[in-house]
Amino acid sequence: MTADVPTHLDGNAAAGALSEVFAVDLTAATGRCNGCGHTGVFAEARLYADAPGLVARCPGCEDVLLRVVTTPTDTYVDLRGLTYLRVPNA
Amino acid sequence: MERTAVRRRLTWQAGTVTEIREETATARTIVLDLPDWPGHLAGQHLDVRLTAPDGYRASRSYSIASAWTGTTVELTVEQVPDGEVSSYLVGVLGVGDQLEVRGPVGGWFVWRPESTGPIQLIGGGSGVVPLMAMLRQHAHASSTAPARLLYSVRRATSVIYREDLKTLAASDDVDLTFVYTREAPPGEPRVGRIDAELLAAKAFAPSDELTTYVCGPTPFVETVADLLVAAGHDPARVRTERFGPTGGPR
């Protein structure tokens, strides 16, 4: 693997893991990065799936937006990098 | 019914493989009967989970290839080198086997048949899979939304859904362009990746009605999305889905 081959996917690939925890689809939600203020659809975040668990990073500043780690007994969701998530009302 | 009234946590369900179709030397379509499947939108995906006898588990996300017509769900899986899940799905899984899945998931990279604006689909390799679901949904719903598919493949033998695409492209509302990146069949002079000139000639021009869907390996998606934005497309109207060697939809 070389540095110029991107290893990330995007937020779409986190849909399954997030659906274990959330009742609404978060990939279509709009999120604001707590680091740089970039606002965008979560599906467009950079997703690193080769880490332990899933790590979503801001496409603007690369700060961590969200982490999801599933163990045999529990799922951990770390949302500290998001100022907010905006979900349309059904 | 209580089961539908109470929103359940999405969890794993077992399906049975009812048919397998070899699409190319490295890709096959797996048809699944899923008794508890609630239906899906074109472009959504599902997660497949394999469990080894020692309890080790691996899951991957795959785009759904079929439009929901009330019966089965189809996946098309491309074998990736050393892929621990795709190797099993492409090389071992057989008709009658059980497969554990979770879905449908994803609400962004989807096309709804009630939308009437033109759709531009741009796929690289097996990135065509969710775009095929959209074209199938388009046909199933008798949509008259103008649709164009730009399908980038290495060579003619890499084309997935060759016959189905030919049938779909017979519709007045659907236009199909192959882009050959390594070797073109006789009569196709152009060999090379998608570039600005090709997009200008073959893709819909930017408009407020147009939605563009780009799916493929990450470098393909980033390149095409950048070309589209440079050509004047509103980034908010360009939806992207990337896949790669681990974990992502493909």
Interface residues (C-beta under 8 A of the other chain):
Chain A: V5 P6 T7 H8 L9 D10 G11 N12 A13 A15 G16 L18 S19 E20 A23 D25 T27 A28 V41 F42 A43 E44 L47 A49 D50 L54
Chain B: R7 R9 L10 T11 H45 L46 D47 S59 S61 R102 G103 V105 G106 G107 W108 F109 T218 P219 V221 E222 R239 T240 E241 R242 F243 G244 T246 G247 G248 P249
